[in-house]
Amino acid sequence: LTGVLDDCLCDIESIDDFNTFKIFPKIQKLQERDYFRYYKVNLKRPCPFWADDGHCSIKDCHVEPCPESKIPVGIKAGSSNKYSKAANNSKELEDCEQANKLGAVNSTLSNQSKEAFIDWARYDDSQDHFCELDDERSPDAQYVDLLLNPERYTGYKGPSAWRVWNSIYEENCFKPRSVYRPLNPLAPSRGGDDGESFYTWLEGLCLEKRVFYKLISGLHASINLHLCANYLLEETWGKPCWGPNVKEFTRRFDPVETKGEGPRRLKNLYFLYLIELRALSKVAPYFERSVVDLYTGNGHEDAESKALLLDIFRDTKSFHMHFDEKSMFAGDKKGAKSLKEEFRLHFKNISRIMDCVGCDKCRLWGKLQTQGLGTALKILFSEKEIQSLPENSPSKGFQLTRQEIVALVNAFGRLSTSIKELQNFKVLLQQTR
């Protein structure tokens, strides 16, 4: 892949260099810190769209939840949204129910600010959300250590997996049923159509709907890259060996094997990277405030985590070829508002489809990456609210929960990893020729 991406003034080589030398090493470090490694998720929500066709029984599909004792006290206490003067008492801190901290917020707040935070905890502007959020208070919601449950090839495939992606593309990408997405094995064959009618249709769409399709395609490509790069190569004496599978990568992305489709999908991965990169640069002022703290209960680690996050934000701002989201929803106000709402509801529907994934590990990472992208979209559409945030108190105009922050960083970390893995596959392919 080389050259300029469609719908933005950015070339692939610039993104490769920027990601390899600036972003990738730092985001890897950040993902290893306690605040970002524990994600609370409900993997038992029923599929809202069709009868569940059973869970994947392959052992690699299993997700090992984290025992309560391993979760940092500040993170556990965060979801209880309680406040008291005893919050800073070290003895009280040992008991997570008495810790009285809010996940993403500094503990040293005035009583007035605390009251405002309690209000905010109750306030949930559904207009703001691009994702169906898990209820963290549900008994089925559990903390998962993302480092111990890495995204990789699990063996989950076939009709069940295809049904999920089919539902996403065919029912949620603003697409008429008469236009078939290329290389969709579930679509009936139509003889001579090689998918070009799909791209003719796509080019005729408005920018916003084109962007929507590219985001979903980019997410799909990124997930496929992770599976190819972290593949079960062999298992000897019960010890699995994971690594890059060039044959699988070729099957999914080679121009000849995919009838030219593979490179298009990879370009959409770069496009998605740019969108999430833009969101990170836009949300920086939210985190630059002293009132926001990445609270786990370990003051030294929390300060280091915030410093590293702010360092990444500085890098994102230094990138000189950002996607310009101002070109989106820029038509007449009424039409733009209606289109934005349609965009939001389509994406929300896709987040609900993630509860239909039969493999728990795939469901975990699908939900996290979808929520990360949903949070990025929420940020891009909240620029005015972010710019007018007060320095020392919470604001009802724009808030991020700890779950959204963890999803945003890890989802972008996955895209950064995808682009790094793509470089690795280029080298491996040259060696095999």
HUKAFEN-V456502 format. One line per field, one symbol per residue. ss: DSSP state (A for helix, B for strand, O for the rest). phi: phi as a letter, one per 20 degrees, with the letter a starting at -180 (. if undefined). A space follows every 10 residues. Layout:
ss = ???
phi = ???
//
This chain:
ss = OOOBOOOOOO BAAAAAAAAA AAAAAAAAAA AOOAAAABBB BBOOOOOOOO OOOOOOOOAA AOOOBOOAAA OOAAAAAAOO OOOOAAAAOA AAAOOAAAAO OOOOBOOOOO AAAAAAAAAA AAOOOAAAOO OOOOOOOOOO BBBBBOOOOO OOOOOOOOAA AAAAAAAAAA AAOOOOOOOO OOOOOOOOOO OOOOOAAAAA AAAOOOAAAA AAAAAAAAAA AAAAAAAAAO BBBBBBOOBB BBBOOAAAAA AAAOOOOOOO AAAAAAAAAA AAAAAAAAAA AAAAAAAAOO OBOOOOOOAA AAAAAAAAAA AAAAAAAAOO OOOOAAAOOO OOAAAAAAAA AAAAAAAAAA AAAAAAOOOA AAAAAAAAAA AAAAAAAAAA OOAAAAAOOO OOOOOOOOOO OAAAAAAAAA AAAAAAAAAA AAAAAAAAAA AAO
phi = .bneefmaeb dffffgffff edegffffff fefggeedce bdedfffedb fgenefefff efdefefgfe fggffgfgfe ldcaffgeff ffgfdffefl ddgdcffedf gfffffffgf feeceffeee cfefffeffe ecfceffecf fafdnfbngf ffffffffff dcdldfffde ffldfeeffc mffenfffff fffeffgfff fgffffffff ffffffffec dffacdlmdf ddafdfffff fecfgffdln fggfffffff ffgfffffff ffeggfefff feceecodgf ffffffffff ffgffffffe cffefffeld ffgfffffff ffgfffffff fffffdfedg fffgffffff fffgfffgff ecgffffdff fdbfcffbcc fggffffgff fffffffgff fffffgffff fef
//
